[in-house]
């Protein structure tokens, strides 16, 4: 009963989030998208009225065109069923880029497969677990290097988060009860290891053929 209650709660949360994303998508397309398009049109008219438009004006016009294209792509992703198209690896790559941009920690992702044999709902939960682990690590551990290894198979999917060059090693279990609960919901296991040679490791294993969460 508890499992089914958690499962239904999760589905409700995902449905609510999908509705919210749909509303955001319409706002981006109908309001912000139109404003940006109008601005681009005005820039183009201004450039046409000048004998020699400055390079800064041309750059601004090109940059705005790219922003409009990116906004349209984001709007489509959010609006029409983002859940069935959720991809764990692409979101993890985006998180990697965000962390690396800070310049304090470098994250590397090593994967033997670009496509996971996991249901979208499972990938969402799995991403939230890894995201929480990375947030905790970057905040409390000050590791300069984080290597994430993804091992996909027909029956088992494994994630290994290894740290190196650690300034403040964690000597207690950093796997939260929330992370543990989510992995258990997927029928998998999560554990961590630590030794005195600055080795810190989180291991996650979940079955691939888990159809409980679609």
Secondary structure, 3 states (H helix, E strand, C coil): CHHHHHHHHHHHHHHHHHHHHHHHHHHHHHHHHHHHHHHHHHHHHHHHCCCCCCHHHHHHHHHHHHHHHHHHHHHHHHHCCCHHHCCHHHHHHHHHHHHHHHCCCEEEEEECCCCCCCCHHHHHHHHHHHHHHHHHHHHHCCEEEEEEEEEECCCEEEEEEEEEEECCCCCCCCCCHHHHHHHHHCCCEEEEEEECCCEEEEEEEEECCCCCCC
